[in-house]
Amino acid sequence: MAMLWKFMRVAKYSKTALPPKIKVRGIPTHSRQSVPSDFAASVPCSNAVELFGKSYPQDDYSNVTEKILSKVGKNLHNKKHHPLWLIKEQVKDHFYKQYTGRRGNPLFSVYDGLSPVVTVQQNFDKLLVPRDHVSRRKEDNYYLNRGHMLRAHTSAHQWDLIHSGLDAFLAVGDVYRRDTIDSTHYPVFHQMEGVRLFSCHELFSNIKDGEGFQLFEQGHRTAHKQECHTMEAVRLVEFNLKQVLTKLMTHIFGDGLQVRWVDCYFPFTHPSFEMEINFQGEWLEVLGCGVMEQQLVNSAGAQDKIGWAFGLGLERLAMILYDIPDIRLFWSEDERFLKQFIVPHISQKIKFQPLSRYPPLINDISFWLPTETYSKNDFYDLARSVGGDLIEKVVLLDEYTHPNLQRRALTIPVL
């Protein structure tokens, strides 16, 4: 669901025995206080990774770095007056007040302290992600070993929460993905997952002559429904989902918000949609959602119910709402940044004020690619480990293979 901003350009250079150069743009030393500046990073040297009092033996799939491990447990979404906390609290407040049970209690329960360490089964298998799906790749995830990983999405908790008997919940937490380096991507970010299940009575109770309607049938899968769902049930679930999310975004961004829905694909929902909002004259994707795959719901023990799910990125919403230009700023401990979000009310309007007037600093680095299999995310992790959050962007510039040595090199400006 994340937006990917990629930039590629080609430059010509002399094909000598020297490898191409890597350009590095960072923040000058005199303005480093505006972003986190911790550099401690290295591949864990022991045979096991220790997290939350548990030991995870390393194997050929282990690729989590010390830099990433240092972020685990920070839980920025739970730090009072942090911008991610403000967004989370706004969403919670809206759901608590808008949706209540028979006795006036909140319908949705909120879980914002779940461990980010999950099994591969939780992260992929229980969500019906195919074994050969690209999202499982070692190059794109942080694996503790072949069986455990840092969750790549809060959807990793869907099955367990449904299996525990919950029908309506929000799950919030930090998620981890090996990704490119630029102002909109970071290997650790924060998501919120929402799930709502309906029984036949709950879904059709307010429909005239709804007693004869059913949730399930033996039919065929189409672009608009799953083979086991009736069209009446799917239409009502989809309507409820879009109504809930439209109200949520209107609550956050204000009345008069323009919304549009784009058909898309997720392994755990069908039909699936992305929600876009028109904010300050620009259409922006803010979340993904859909009708939950009944196979997932059934396997979690809720065979008699149908439901929807959505997932949104807290950084994405905060960057749009508060006009924060760089995702790395969320990790800043600079008081000039943090004090801007100490407000008396969670819904108070805030416009981020830039902290530094200094221009970026550009350095050049040269190296050959290793002979073994190369992944661009391996280089991104290396860059983060050495340069921390001072590195603003990494983009492919050119490729070069030496005619005699047959060694391959890439030109990747790290800006």
C-alpha positions in Angstrom: 0.0 0.0 0.0 3.0 2.3 0.3 3.7 4.8 -2.4 7.0 4.2 -4.2 8.8 7.2 -5.6 11.7 6.1 -7.8 14.0 8.3 -9.8 16.4 7.1 -12.4 18.8 9.0 -14.7 21.7 8.0 -16.9 25.1 9.7 -17.0 28.0 8.9 -19.3 31.5 8.5 -17.9 34.9 7.3 -19.0 35.0 3.5 -19.1 38.3 3.1 -17.3 39.4 0.5 -14.8 37.9 2.6 -12.0 34.4 1.7 -10.8 31.6 4.3 -11.1 31.0 6.7 -8.3 28.3 6.7 -5.6 27.0 10.2 -4.8 26.1 10.8 -1.2 23.9 13.7 -0.2 23.4 14.3 3.5 22.8 16.9 6.0 25.7 19.2 6.9 27.2 18.7 10.3 25.9 22.0 11.6 22.3 21.0 11.1 22.4 17.4 12.2 20.2 18.1 15.2 17.1 18.1 13.0 17.2 14.4 12.4 18.3 11.3 14.4 22.1 10.9 14.4 22.7 7.5 15.8 25.2 5.5 13.8 25.5 2.3 15.8 24.9 -0.5 13.3 26.4 -3.8 12.4 25.3 -7.3 11.5 24.7 -9.2 14.8 27.9 -11.2 15.5 26.4 -13.7 17.9 24.6 -16.9 16.8 21.2 -15.6 18.1 19.2 -12.4 18.2 17.8 -11.4 21.6 14.4 -9.5 21.5 11.9 -9.0 24.3 13.5 -11.7 26.5 13.5 -14.3 23.7 16.3 -15.8 21.7 16.1 -16.4 18.0 18.8 -18.6 16.5 20.3 -17.2 13.3 20.4 -19.1 10.0 20.9 -18.5 6.3 17.8 -16.3 6.3 18.8 -13.9 9.1 19.3 -10.4 7.7 18.2 -8.0 10.4 20.9 -5.4 11.3 21.8 -3.7 14.6 20.5 -0.5 13.1 17.1 -1.9 12.7 17.1 -3.7 16.0 17.9 -0.4 17.7 14.4 0.8 16.5 12.5 -2.1 17.8 10.5 -1.2 20.9 10.7 2.6 20.3 6.9 2.6 19.6 6.7 6.2 18.4 2.9 5.8 18.0 2.6 5.5 21.8 4.8 8.5 22.7 2.4 11.2 23.9 2.3 14.3 21.7 4.4 12.7 19.0 2.8 13.4 15.5 2.2 9.6 15.0 0.5 9.4 18.4 -1.7 12.4 17.5 -2.9 10.6 14.3 -3.5 7.4 16.2 -5.4 9.2 18.9 -7.6 11.0 16.3 -8.5 7.7 14.7 -9.2 6.0 18.0 -11.3 9.0 19.2 -13.4 8.9 16.0 -14.0 5.1 16.2 -14.8 5.2 19.9 -17.4 8.0 19.5 -18.8 7.0 16.1 -19.3 3.3 16.7 -20.8 2.0 20.0 -22.5 -1.2 21.1 -25.9 -1.7 22.7 -24.8 -0.4 26.1 -22.9 2.6 24.7 -19.5 1.0 25.0 -17.0 1.4 22.1 -17.6 -1.3 19.4 -13.9 -1.3 18.3 -11.2 -2.4 20.7 -7.6 -1.1 20.1 -4.3 -3.0 20.3 -1.2 -0.8 20.1 1.3 -2.9 22.1 1.5 -6.1 20.1 5.0 -7.5 19.6 6.5 -6.8 16.2 8.2 -10.2 16.2 5.9 -12.6 14.3 6.2 -15.9 12.6 6.4 -16.2 8.8 3.1 -18.1 9.1 1.4 -15.1 10.8 2.9 -12.6 8.4 2.2 -14.5 5.2 0.6 -18.0 5.3 -2.5 -17.1 7.5 -3.1 -14.1 5.2 -3.2 -16.4 2.2 -0.1 -14.9 0.6 1.1 -17.4 -2.0 4.4 -19.2 -1.4 6.0 -17.6 -4.5 4.6 -14.1 -3.9 7.3 -11.4 -4.3 6.3 -9.8 -0.9 8.0 -12.8 0.9 11.4 -12.2 -0.6 14.4 -12.0 1.8 15.4 -8.9 -0.1 12.3 -7.1 1.0 11.9 -8.2 4.6 13.8 -8.4 7.9 14.1 -12.0 8.9 15.3 -13.1 12.3 15.5 -16.6 10.9 13.5 -18.8 8.5 10.6 -19.0 11.0 10.5 -15.6 12.5 10.6 -12.0 11.2 9.8 -8.4 12.1 6.3 -7.9 10.9 5.9 -6.3 7.4 2.4 -5.2 8.1 -0.1 -5.0 11.0 -2.2 -7.5 9.0 0.1 -10.1 10.6 -2.2 -9.9 13.7 -5.5 -10.3 11.8 -5.9 -14.0 12.1 -5.0 -14.2 15.8 -7.3 -11.4 16.9 -10.2 -12.9 15.0 -9.4 -16.3 16.4 -9.6 -14.9 19.9 -13.2 -14.0 19.2 -13.0 -10.3 18.2 -15.4 -8.9 15.7 -14.2 -5.3 15.5 -10.7 -4.0 16.3 -7.9 -1.7 15.4 -4.3 -2.9 15.6 -1.5 -0.3 15.6 2.2 -0.9 15.5 5.7 -0.4 13.9 6.3 -2.5 10.7 9.6 -3.3 9.0 10.5 -3.5 5.3 13.8 -3.3 3.5 13.2 -0.4 1.1 14.8 2.4 -0.9 16.2 5.5 0.7 14.5 8.8 0.1 12.2 11.3 1.9 9.1 9.1 1.8 10.6 5.7 2.6 12.1 4.3 5.8 12.7 0.7 6.9 10.5 1.2 10.0 7.1 2.9 9.8 3.8 2.6 11.5 0.5 1.1 10.4 -3.1 0.8 11.6 -5.2 -2.2 10.8 -9.0 -2.2 11.0 -11.3 -5.2 10.9 -15.1 -5.5 11.2 -17.0 -8.8 11.0 -20.8 -9.1 10.6 -23.3 -11.9 11.4 -26.2 -12.3 9.1 -28.5 -10.5 11.6 -26.1 -7.6 12.0 -25.7 -7.0 8.3 -29.3 -7.2 7.3 -31.1 -6.1 10.4 -31.8 -2.6 9.0 -32.7 -3.7 5.5 -36.4 -3.9 4.6 -37.5 -7.5 4.1 -33.9 -8.5 5.0 -35.0 -11.7 6.7 -34.7 -13.7 3.5 -31.2 -12.5 2.7 -28.2 -14.8 3.2 -24.4 -14.2 3.6 -23.3 -17.2 1.6 -24.0 -19.2 -1.5 -22.3 -21.6 -3.8 -21.5 -19.4 -6.8 -18.6 -18.2 -8.9 -15.8 -15.7 -8.2 -16.1 -12.6 -10.3 -14.4 -9.2 -10.2 -17.1 -8.0 -7.7 -17.5 -10.9 -5.3 -16.0 -14.1 -3.9 -17.6 -17.4 -5.0 -19.1 -18.1 -1.5 -20.6 -14.6 -0.9 -24.0 -13.4 -2.0 -24.1 -10.2 -4.0 -26.4 -8.6 -1.4 -23.9 -9.3 1.4 -20.9 -8.1 -0.5 -22.7 -4.9 -1.6 -23.6 -4.1 2.0 -20.2 -4.9 3.4 -18.5 -2.8 0.7 -20.9 0.1 1.3 -20.3 0.0 5.1 -16.5 -0.1 4.6 -16.4 2.9 2.2 -18.8 4.8 4.4 -16.7 4.1 7.5 -13.4 5.2 5.8 -14.9 8.3 4.2 -16.2 9.4 7.6 -12.7 8.8 9.1 -10.9 10.8 6.5 -13.4 13.6 6.7 -12.9 13.6 10.5 -9.1 14.0 10.0 -8.9 16.3 7.0 -12.2 18.3 7.3 -15.6 18.6 5.6 -15.9 18.8 1.8 -13.1 16.2 1.3 -13.2 14.6 -2.2 -12.7 10.8 -2.2 -12.3 8.3 -5.0 -11.8 4.5 -5.0 -9.4 2.6 -7.2 -9.7 -1.2 -7.8 -6.6 -3.1 -6.8 -5.4 -6.5 -5.5 -4.5 -7.8 -2.1 -4.1 -11.5 -1.3 -6.3 -11.3 1.8 -9.3 -9.2 0.4 -11.6 -9.4 -2.6 -12.8 -7.1 -4.0 -10.0 -4.7 -3.0 -9.7 -1.0 -3.2 -7.3 1.9 -2.6 -8.7 5.1 -1.2 -7.5 8.4 -2.7 -8.3 11.9 -1.3 -8.0 15.2 -3.0 -5.9 17.3 -0.7 -4.8 20.8 -1.7 -5.5 20.0 -5.3 -3.7 16.7 -5.5 -5.0 13.2 -5.5 -3.2 11.1 -2.8 -3.5 7.4 -2.0 -4.0 7.0 1.8 -5.0 3.4 2.4 -5.9 0.0 1.1 -9.0 -2.1 2.0 -11.5 -4.7 0.9 -13.9 -7.5 1.7 -12.0 -10.1 3.7 -11.2 -13.4 2.0 -13.7 -15.8 3.5 -11.1 -18.6 3.6 -9.1 -16.4 6.1 -12.2 -15.7 8.2 -13.2 -19.3 8.2 -9.8 -20.6 9.2 -9.8 -18.2 12.2 -13.0 -19.7 13.5 -15.6 -17.1 12.3 -17.3 -19.3 9.6 -20.7 -17.7 10.1 -19.5 -14.1 9.5 -18.4 -11.8 6.7 -16.2 -8.8 7.1 -14.0 -6.0 5.8 -10.4 -4.9 6.6 -8.3 -1.8 5.9 -4.7 -0.8 6.5 -3.3 2.7 6.6 0.1 4.2 7.2 0.3 6.7 10.1 3.4 8.5 8.6 1.6 8.9 5.3 -1.4 10.6 7.0 0.8 12.7 9.3 3.0 13.9 6.4 0.0 15.1 4.5 -1.9 16.6 7.4 1.0 18.3 9.1 3.0 19.1 6.0 6.1 17.1 7.2 8.5 16.9 4.2 10.7 14.0 5.3 9.8 10.7 6.9 13.0 10.6 8.9 11.9 13.5 11.0 9.5 11.3 12.9 12.6 9.8 14.5 14.0 13.1 15.6 14.6 13.8 19.2 15.1 17.5 18.5 12.9 19.6 20.8 12.3 22.1 18.0 10.5 19.3 16.1 8.7 17.6 19.1 7.5 20.8 20.7 5.5 21.7 17.6 3.1 18.8 18.4 2.5 19.6 22.0 -1.1 20.8 21.7 -4.1 21.0 24.1 -6.3 19.0 21.7 -5.4 16.1 19.4 -7.4 17.6 16.5 -5.7 21.0 16.7 -4.4 22.2 13.3 -0.6 22.1 13.0 1.7 23.1 10.2 5.3 21.8 10.5 7.9 24.6 10.6 11.3 23.5 9.0 14.3 23.3 11.3 17.3 24.0 9.1 18.1 26.5 6.4 21.3 24.8 5.3 21.7 23.2 1.9 22.4 19.5 1.4 26.0 18.2 1.3 27.1 15.9 -1.6 29.9 13.4 -1.4 31.1 10.8 -3.9 31.9 7.1 -3.2 33.2 4.5 -5.6 33.1 0.7 -5.3 32.7 -2.6 -7.3 29.8 -4.9 -6.8 30.5 -8.1 -5.0 30.7 -11.2 -7.1 27.9 -13.0 -5.3 24.2 -12.2 -5.7 23.6 -8.5 -5.3 20.4 -6.9 -4.0 19.8 -3.2 -4.0 18.3 -3.5 -0.5 21.6 -4.9 0.8 23.2 -1.6 -0.3 20.4 0.4 1.3 21.0 -1.4 4.6 24.7 -0.8 4.4 24.2 2.9 3.7 21.8 3.2 6.6 24.2 1.4 8.9 27.1 3.7 8.0 25.4 7.0 7.4 22.3 6.7 9.5 19.4 9.1 8.8 21.7 11.8 7.4 21.4 10.1 4.0 18.5 11.6 2.1 18.2 9.6 -1.1 19.7 6.7 -3.0 19.0 6.5 -6.8 20.4 4.4 -9.6 22.4 6.5 -12.0 24.2 4.1 -14.4 25.6 0.6 -14.8 29.0 -0.4 -16.0 30.8 -3.7 -16.7 34.5 -3.6 -17.2 35.4 -5.1 -20.6 38.5 -7.0 -19.4 37.8 -7.8 -15.8 34.1 -8.5 -16.4 33.3 -6.9 -13.1 30.0 -5.1 -12.8 29.4 -1.8 -11.0 26.5 0.6 -10.5 26.5 4.3 -10.1 24.1 5.1 -7.3 24.0 8.7 -6.1 23.3 8.7 -2.4 21.9 12.2 -2.0 
